């Protein structure tokens, strides 16, 4: 039963298994980390037993259902993202609503329909899926 699962766990259970742990905003990094603080909340990383976060080689990692569960149930849960090499996106990073809509229309005419994630409108991201990284 998937009713008790978090959204990332439901994604994994549905077959979207190419997920990565993402360092949550405001998380503390290990002192040896080379990740710029400005990238916290945007880059792959895992929580260590000491509570600090560290980057990891997400390109080689094989995510399991247990990984996703632990990411979501730790004291400071990670964010979860889809691997960009399997889920490329068209990032429409413009603030003009008309131009953003033109770009979305052109992208969908060329690549096809896609789920749309909106952050600060009219900025948006169209996410696609590929078997060829």
N, CA, C and O of each residue as an XYZ file, in Angstrom:
532
protein
N       0.846     -1.185      0.000
C       0.000      0.000      0.000
C       0.885      1.239      0.000
O       1.861      1.303      0.748
N       0.557      2.219     -0.826
C       1.389      3.408     -0.952
C       0.803      4.629     -0.259
O       1.359      5.720     -0.385
N      -0.312      4.482      0.478
C      -0.952      5.629      1.120
C      -0.057      6.292      2.155
O      -0.136      7.507      2.343
N       0.793      5.526      2.832
C       1.634      6.070      3.896
C       2.963      6.593      3.367
O       3.768      7.109      4.142
N       3.208      6.474      2.089
C       4.490      6.861      1.525
C       4.533      8.350      1.214
O       3.516      8.969      0.901
N       5.734      8.907      1.309
C       5.946     10.296      0.899
C       5.846     10.383     -0.626
O       5.869      9.363     -1.314
N       5.738     11.591     -1.141
C       5.653     11.761     -2.599
C       6.855     11.137     -3.310
O       6.657     10.412     -4.285
N       8.108     11.387     -2.862
C       9.237     10.728     -3.540
C       9.165      9.202     -3.476
O       9.549      8.525     -4.430
N       8.675      8.657     -2.358
C       8.536      7.206     -2.267
C       7.476      6.690     -3.237
O       7.633      5.613     -3.813
N       6.406      7.449     -3.416
C       5.374      7.059     -4.382
C       5.930      7.139     -5.804
O       5.633      6.281     -6.635
N       6.743      8.174     -6.089
C       7.382      8.256     -7.409
C       8.204      6.996     -7.664
O       8.091      6.370     -8.719
N       9.023      6.637     -6.696
C       9.880      5.460     -6.846
C       9.025      4.214     -7.062
O       9.305      3.408     -7.950
N       7.991      4.062     -6.253
C       7.111      2.892     -6.367
C       6.412      2.845     -7.719
O       6.066      1.765     -8.199
N       6.200      4.002     -8.339
C       5.523      4.042     -9.638
C       6.465      3.753    -10.802
O       6.029      3.661    -11.950
N       7.769      3.608    -10.503
C       8.720      3.292    -11.565
C       9.679      4.411    -11.899
O      10.594      4.213    -12.698
N       9.499      5.584    -11.310
C      10.442      6.688    -11.535
C      11.536      6.519    -10.488
O      11.468      7.073     -9.391
N      12.550      5.734    -10.862
C      13.571      5.333     -9.900
C      14.865      6.134    -10.030
O      15.750      6.008     -9.184
N      14.987      6.942    -11.055
C      16.198      7.727    -11.270
C      16.139      8.999    -10.434
O      16.054     10.105    -10.967
N      16.185      8.824     -9.117
C      16.074      9.934     -8.184
C      17.403     10.162     -7.484
O      18.220      9.249     -7.360
N      17.608     11.395     -7.026
C      18.807     11.738     -6.270
C      18.412     12.468     -5.000
O      17.392     13.155     -4.945
N      19.235     12.305     -3.989
C      19.081     13.059     -2.754
C      19.681     14.442     -2.986
O      20.798     14.564     -3.489
N      18.935     15.479     -2.619
C      19.383     16.856     -2.798
C      19.506     17.507     -1.422
O      18.613     17.388     -0.583
N      20.623     18.194     -1.207
C      20.856     18.866      0.073
C      19.754     19.901      0.289
O      19.529     20.745     -0.578
N      19.059     19.852      1.434
C      17.964     20.804      1.656
C      18.481     22.217      1.953
O      19.596     22.372      2.452
N      17.684     23.240      1.652
C      18.093     24.614      1.954
C      18.419     24.766      3.440
O      17.718     24.246      4.308
N      19.501     25.491      3.703
C      19.887     25.754      5.088
C      20.667     24.649      5.757
O      21.077     24.802      6.908
N      20.889     23.526      5.068
C      21.604     22.403      5.666
C      23.064     22.771      5.921
O      23.633     23.618      5.233
N      23.645     22.135      6.901
C      25.059     22.330      7.229
C      25.889     21.314      6.456
O      25.564     20.127      6.417
N      26.963     21.796      5.845
C      27.858     20.946      5.067
C      29.042     20.488      5.903
O      29.375     21.109      6.912
N      29.681     19.393      5.480
C      30.914     18.969      6.141
C      31.966     20.045      5.913
O      31.940     20.713      4.880
N      32.889     20.229      6.850
C      33.923     21.259      6.687
C      34.765     21.083      5.419
O      35.251     22.064      4.856
N      34.936     19.846      4.973
C      35.752     19.598      3.778
C      34.977     19.731      2.468
O      35.541     19.530      1.393
N      33.709     20.062      2.550
C      32.886     20.139      1.340
C      33.362     21.245      0.409
O      33.759     22.325      0.849
N      33.314     20.954     -0.878
C      33.642     21.953     -1.897
C      32.384     22.574     -2.490
O      32.459     23.367     -3.429
N      31.237     22.215     -1.942
C      29.962     22.752     -2.431
C      29.804     24.175     -1.903
O      29.853     24.393     -0.693
N      29.616     25.145     -2.796
C      29.395     26.526     -2.332
C      28.079     26.618     -1.554
O      27.084     26.004     -1.939
N      28.078     27.374     -0.475
C      26.881     27.509      0.359
C      25.685     27.981     -0.476
O      24.548     27.607     -0.190
N      25.930     28.789     -1.492
C      24.847     29.286     -2.348
C      24.169     28.159     -3.128
O      23.055     28.340     -3.618
N      24.817     27.007     -3.250
C      24.243     25.884     -3.989
C      23.447     24.931     -3.105
O      22.782     24.023     -3.604
N      23.518     25.141     -1.789
C      22.757     24.290     -0.870
C      21.271     24.473     -1.187
O      20.782     25.598     -1.292
N      20.576     23.373     -1.335
C      19.175     23.385     -1.728
C      18.998     23.105     -3.204
O      17.875     22.974     -3.691
N      20.136     23.012     -3.930
C      20.065     22.820     -5.379
C      20.899     21.653     -5.888
O      20.714     21.223     -7.027
N      21.808     21.132     -5.077
C      22.746     20.122     -5.576
C      22.577     18.798     -4.845
O      22.146     18.769     -3.693
N      22.921     17.695     -5.523
C      22.843     16.393     -4.879
C      23.781     16.301     -3.676
O      24.900     16.813     -3.697
N      23.304     15.648     -2.651
C      24.101     15.408     -1.461
C      23.342     14.511     -0.507
O      22.123     14.366     -0.600
N      24.084     13.910      0.413
C      23.476     13.004      1.385
C      23.814     13.449      2.797
O      24.855     14.058      3.045
N      22.916     13.135      3.710
C      23.116     13.425      5.128
C      23.948     12.306      5.738
O      23.642     11.127      5.563
N      24.994     12.682      6.452
C      25.828     11.728      7.155
C      25.238     11.460      8.539
O      24.398     12.232      9.004
N      25.659     10.383      9.206
C      25.146     10.100     10.547
C      25.354     11.254     11.546
O      24.599     11.380     12.510
N      26.381     12.099     11.314
C      26.631     13.221     12.220
C      25.720     14.421     11.937
O      25.827     15.450     12.604
N      24.825     14.289     10.949
C      23.871     15.351     10.639
C      24.333     16.325      9.571
O      23.534     17.126      9.086
N      25.604     16.275      9.193
C      26.116     17.165      8.149
C      25.874     16.536      6.777
O      25.730     15.321      6.644
N      25.834     17.395      5.771
C      25.614     16.919      4.406
C      26.906     16.953      3.616
O      27.793     17.769      3.868
N      26.991     16.053      2.658
C      28.160     15.921      1.808
C      27.687     15.586      0.399
O      26.653     14.939      0.234
N      28.426     16.016     -0.614
C      28.113     15.642     -1.989
C      28.386     14.158     -2.202
O      29.095     13.531     -1.415
N      27.827     13.607     -3.255
C      28.086     12.206     -3.590
C      28.031     12.034     -5.097
O      27.513     12.894     -5.809
N      28.564     10.928     -5.577
C      28.611     10.678     -7.017
C      27.272     10.097     -7.471
O      27.141      8.890     -7.674
N      26.287     10.971     -7.624
C      24.933     10.553     -7.974
C      24.863      9.917     -9.354
O      23.929      9.165     -9.636
N      25.838     10.204    -10.228
C      25.819      9.620    -11.580
C      26.063      8.113    -11.544
O      25.579      7.379    -12.406
N      26.817      7.653    -10.541
C      27.121      6.231    -10.422
C      26.228      5.526     -9.416
O      26.169      4.297     -9.392
N      25.539      6.285     -8.594
C      24.705      5.683     -7.550
C      23.470      5.024     -8.160
O      22.888      5.531     -9.119
N      23.087      3.901     -7.594
C      21.856      3.219     -7.968
C      20.906      3.384     -6.778
O      21.111      2.793     -5.718
N      19.887      4.181     -6.971
C      18.963      4.489     -5.884
C      18.015      3.330     -5.628
O      17.457      2.748     -6.559
N      17.842      3.006     -4.365
C      16.916      1.950     -3.968
C      15.717      2.569     -3.245
O      15.747      3.736     -2.853
N      14.677      1.777     -3.078
C      13.515      2.239     -2.320
C      13.922      2.565     -0.880
O      13.392      3.498     -0.276
N      14.858      1.797     -0.341
C      15.340      2.044      1.021
C      16.066      3.388      1.107
O      15.937      4.100      2.103
N      16.835      3.739      0.058
C      17.504      5.044      0.024
C      16.480      6.165      0.115
O      16.612      7.078      0.931
N      15.458      6.087     -0.731
C      14.444      7.145     -0.768
C      13.743      7.233      0.581
O      13.495      8.330      1.082
N      13.424      6.090      1.168
C      12.772      6.095      2.480
C      13.667      6.772      3.523
O      13.191      7.585      4.315
N      14.957      6.438      3.525
C      15.850      7.037      4.528
C      16.029      8.527      4.285
O      16.152      9.290      5.243
N      16.047      8.965      3.023
C      16.153     10.402      2.735
C      14.975     11.152      3.330
O      15.129     12.275      3.810
N      13.796     10.534      3.300
C      12.575     11.225      3.717
C      12.303     11.115      5.219
O      11.538     11.914      5.759
N      12.903     10.158      5.895
C      12.558      9.930      7.301
C      13.669     10.310      8.263
O      13.527     10.090      9.466
N      14.770     10.873      7.778
C      15.838     11.270      8.690
C      15.396     12.510      9.474
O      14.386     13.135      9.150
N      16.161     12.851     10.500
C      15.832     14.011     11.343
C      15.754     15.295     10.513
O      14.936     16.173     10.788
N      16.600     15.393      9.512
C      16.562     16.533      8.592
C      16.435     15.959      7.182
O      17.444     15.703      6.526
N      15.202     15.755      6.712
C      15.018     15.096      5.415
C      15.692     15.856      4.275
O      15.762     17.085      4.266
N      16.176     15.087      3.330
C      16.748     15.663      2.120
C      15.616     16.074      1.180
O      14.480     15.620      1.315
N      15.943     16.923      0.247
C      15.048     17.130     -0.887
C      15.336     15.996     -1.856
O      16.368     15.336     -1.742
N      14.460     15.765     -2.789
C      14.659     14.707     -3.765
C      14.459     15.295     -5.150
O      13.528     16.062     -5.393
N      15.355     14.917     -6.053
C      15.262     15.395     -7.424
C      15.339     14.246     -8.398
O      15.730     13.134     -8.045
N      14.958     14.531     -9.632
C      15.080     13.553    -10.712
C      16.418     13.781    -11.404
O      16.826     14.924    -11.610
N      17.093     12.710    -11.760
C      18.400     12.822    -12.419
C      18.254     13.586    -13.728
O      17.491     13.190    -14.610
N      18.983     14.672    -13.844
C      18.876     15.529    -15.028
C      19.354     14.823    -16.291
O      18.940     15.196    -17.389
N      20.220     13.806    -16.165
C      20.654     13.096    -17.359
C      19.561     12.184    -17.906
O      19.616     11.787    -19.070
N      18.577     11.850    -17.091
C      17.438     11.029    -17.524
C      16.176     11.862    -17.722
O      15.254     11.457    -18.431
N      16.148     13.024    -17.089
C      14.986     13.912    -17.157
C      15.434     15.324    -17.529
O      15.385     16.235    -16.702
N      15.871     15.500    -18.782
C      16.330     16.833    -19.179
C      15.162     17.818    -19.182
O      14.008     17.441    -19.386
N      15.488     19.068    -18.954
C      14.441     20.080    -18.897
C      14.726     21.250    -19.800
O      15.873     21.537    -20.144
N      13.665     21.915    -20.174
C      13.762     23.197    -20.866
C      13.471     24.244    -19.795
O      12.338     24.391    -19.339
N      14.519     24.967    -19.405
C      14.412     25.954    -18.341
C      14.042     27.301    -18.949
O      14.854     27.930    -19.627
N      12.835     27.728    -18.707
C      12.346     29.008    -19.243
C      12.524     30.035    -18.135
O      11.628     30.280    -17.328
N      13.704     30.621    -18.127
C      14.125     31.504    -17.044
C      14.017     32.968    -17.471
O      14.992     33.719    -17.426
N      12.807     33.356    -17.886
C      12.558     34.736    -18.294
C      11.400     35.297    -17.480
O      10.524     34.557    -17.034
N      11.405     36.608    -17.292
C      10.371     37.237    -16.464
C       9.267     37.902    -17.266
O       8.320     38.442    -16.693
N       9.378     37.869    -18.582
C       8.326     38.430    -19.430
C       7.303     37.329    -19.713
O       7.643     36.335    -20.354
N       6.050     37.484    -19.248
C       5.055     36.412    -19.410
C       4.800     36.024    -20.868
O       4.651     34.841    -21.175
N       4.751     36.992    -21.753
C       4.488     36.675    -23.163
C       5.642     35.888    -23.771
O       5.423     34.919    -24.497
N       6.874     36.306    -23.475
C       8.037     35.599    -23.996
C       8.115     34.187    -23.411
O       8.434     33.239    -24.129
N       7.828     34.039    -22.122
C       7.838     32.715    -21.499
C       6.845     31.779    -22.188
O       7.151     30.607    -22.410
N       5.669     32.284    -22.525
C       4.659     31.462    -23.182
C       5.089     31.097    -24.600
O       4.851     29.976    -25.050
N       5.720     32.033    -25.304
C       6.221     31.742    -26.656
C       7.260     30.623    -26.589
O       7.222     29.693    -27.394
N       8.188     30.710    -25.632
C       9.228     29.689    -25.502
C       8.600     28.336    -25.155
O       8.985     27.311    -25.719
N       7.638     28.331    -24.231
C       6.967     27.071    -23.875
C       6.271     26.473    -25.090
O       6.397     25.275    -25.345
N       5.543     27.286    -25.836
C       4.844     26.785    -27.027
C       5.813     26.191    -28.038
O       5.554     25.127    -28.600
N       6.934     26.877    -28.270
C       7.929     26.377    -29.232
C       8.564     25.077    -28.745
O       8.747     24.141    -29.523
N       8.899     25.021    -27.458
C       9.506     23.802    -26.907
C       8.545     22.626    -27.027
O       8.952     21.527    -27.404
N       7.272     22.851    -26.709
C       6.312     21.756    -26.790
C       6.008     21.371    -28.237
O       5.721     20.208    -28.518
N       6.068     22.325    -29.144
C       5.881     21.990    -30.556
C       7.033     21.109    -31.051
O       6.828     20.218    -31.875
N       8.237     21.362    -30.547
C       9.409     20.611    -30.994
C       9.579     19.292    -30.237
O       9.792     18.247    -30.851
N       9.486     19.338    -28.899
C       9.757     18.166    -28.061
C       8.507     17.395    -27.647
O       8.602     16.233    -27.251
N       7.342     18.025    -27.734
C       6.110     17.400    -27.268
C       5.680     17.970    -25.930
O       6.391     18.770    -25.322
N       4.501     17.545    -25.478
C       3.978     18.020    -24.209
C       4.845     17.515    -23.060
O       5.475     16.462    -23.158
N       4.867     18.276    -21.977
C       5.678     17.910    -20.819
C       5.046     18.459    -19.554
O       4.314     19.448    -19.597
N       5.329     17.813    -18.420
C       4.913     18.414    -17.153
C       5.624     19.758    -16.983
O       6.767     19.921    -17.408
N       4.947     20.703    -16.367
C       5.498     22.046    -16.179
C       5.642     22.307    -14.685
O       4.679     22.180    -13.929
N       6.841     22.669    -14.268
C       7.073     23.081    -12.886
C       7.265     24.595    -12.887
O       8.111     25.130    -13.604
N       6.469     25.267    -12.073
C       6.557     26.718    -11.984
C       7.123     27.095    -10.632
O       6.650     26.634     -9.593
N       8.149     27.944    -10.658
C       8.718     28.465     -9.424
C       8.161     29.854     -9.189
O       7.119     30.021     -8.555
N       8.861     30.841     -9.702
C       8.396     32.227     -9.627
C       7.828     32.572    -11.000
O       8.588     32.850    -11.928
N       6.501     32.560    -11.145
C       5.903     32.830    -12.457
C       6.382     34.176    -13.001
O       6.542     35.129    -12.238
N       6.603     34.258    -14.276
C       6.290     33.277    -15.321
C       7.404     32.277    -15.603
O       7.308     31.507    -16.558
N       8.467     32.272    -14.785
C       9.538     31.294    -14.992
C       8.965     29.895    -14.810
O       8.076     29.677    -13.987
N       9.484     28.953    -15.589
C       8.995     27.577    -15.510
C      10.010     26.621    -16.106
O      10.961     27.026    -16.775
N       9.786     25.352    -15.848
C      10.644     24.296    -16.379
C       9.755     23.221    -16.980
O       8.807     22.761    -16.344
N      10.061     22.825    -18.201
C       9.378     21.694    -18.843
C      10.288     20.484    -18.674
O      11.458     20.532    -19.054
N       9.764     19.397    -18.107
C      10.596     18.233    -17.839
C      10.244     17.100    -18.785
O       9.080     16.730    -18.943
N      11.280     16.560    -19.409
C      11.127     15.451    -20.338
C      11.846     14.222    -19.770
O      12.535     14.312    -18.755
N      11.679     13.086    -20.429
C      12.326     11.850    -19.991
C      13.001     11.213    -21.188
O      12.482     11.236    -22.304
N      14.180     10.638    -20.932
C      14.903      9.943    -21.994
C      15.569      8.696    -21.441
O      15.929      8.643    -20.265
N      15.731      7.700    -22.288
C      16.484      6.513    -21.911
C      17.941      6.638    -22.314
O      18.762      5.793    -21.958
N      18.270      7.701    -23.062
C      19.622      7.957    -23.524
C      20.178      9.174    -22.797
O      19.903     10.311    -23.181
N      20.962      8.935    -21.743
C      21.483     10.095    -20.979
C      22.255     11.070    -21.861
O      22.750     12.085    -21.372
